[in-house]
Amino acid sequence: GYRGEEISDLQKLLAEFHLYNYNIDGIVGQIIMKSVKIFQTQNNLPVTGFPDPETIFVLSCAAGQL
């Protein structure tokens, strides 16, 4: 899978909302995609499982990072 610092950041953000309870390893996999889908569903976003710009924006705002 894809690996990167931005994925680690995403995992940390999702963990703040208790949607990701696994290793912060920066690797894209099924678990993080499922977590993104749950967040998208909870926030009435298009459910894709991908951290698209709208999802990242809402997630960052909800976490108080913007």
Secondary structure, 3 states (H helix, E strand, C coil): CCECHHHHHHHHHHHHCCCCCCCCCCECCHHHHHHHHHHHHHCCCCCCCCCCHHHHHHHHHHCCCC
